[in-house]
């Protein structure tokens, strides 16, 4: 009998321990901003609001983190995302792990302290917090008193979203749950907080959310470079630069980084004079020269925005540029010593059939609603070139739309 009882207790304890474990791949973000990959014991949202059980890759034991000890944690595959925040809970400020549901001009968080009791926090750009709670069962109230009680629960949120009659009506005339609040805040941000950038929804819904988005980009400006001929003419040249392309953003993975792909056109048309000593006439000779040069190319590379949600943010970027000459106009015609016009081609090593450069630069971006205006400068360093022509510095005004 004792053996049976002992075996029953052991099996019960093993079952209980097993039931308490729900390992899921994820990561934590330390206070220094480091991302550590591993496994999260995902029990319930209410328990995760109080503590995070995490086992780093390569380790054999779980470590418990309390709110404030890490910046946050998230399940892999764009899963639920919890962050350390101070919010009012039962009338007192507490540091909790709040589920980050949406980031925008008005951000949305959720906190659950029991299986059935959830409350939500709206946070505007100034940091003001509005608590949203479901008033519960109002069937025992008269219609007038039920409306007053609901108004009391919702008043802070109604004040924050007062610009939108649609948002006010949706809050007052429907249930309070995660999906409805997401829709209300999403639409509000779209209509009234466009300058804050695009909303990022952290609650994963494969059919409703995307891990990336893109904007078209156009730019125009000038470039400053050098040009040499096989007659030892070394000149500084300026030209017209225009470009168009696409910039991809990956807000779920990294809000600072983007990838840019551009189709570019560069044009030079310049004439001038140069002087040299003629061994034939034994005197200094002044000659005219002109050059018409065109090239079309592609550039690709990442950009980094230091303050992606600010109205003005510095940008840095770099990448690779590949271009091809347009037509057969890469010549410098000028007079020879005997008075006849001769076309001298530019120096050429022809190691590749294209000009290949690496570039790096930066500038400023200013948001204009859902669009953005950019002022950028970059320097191109040639790796290989078909002609002795270096583009050098490129300055542009760009527009994202």
Buried (B, 14 or more C-beta within 10 A) or exposed (E): EEEEEEEEEEEEEEEEEEEEEEEEBBBBBEEEEEEBEBBBBBBEBBBBBEBBBBBBEEEEEBEEBEBEBBBBBBBEEBBBBBBBBEBEBEEEEBBBBBBBBBBBBBBBBBBBBEEEEBBBBBBBEEEEBBBBEBBEEBEEBEEEEBEEBBEEBBEBBBEBBEEBEEBBEBBEEEEBEBEEBBBBBBBBBBEBBBBBBBBBBBBBEEEEBEEEEBBEBBBEBEBBBEBBBEBEBEBEBEBBBBBBBEBBBBBBEEBBBBBBBBEBBBBBEBEEEBEEEEEEEEEEBEBEBEBBBBBEBBBEBBBBBEEBBBEEBEBBBBBEBBBEBBEEEBBBBBBBEEEEEEEBEBBEEEEEEBBBBBBEBBBEBEBBEEBBBBBBEBBBEBBBBBBBBBBBBBBBEBBBE
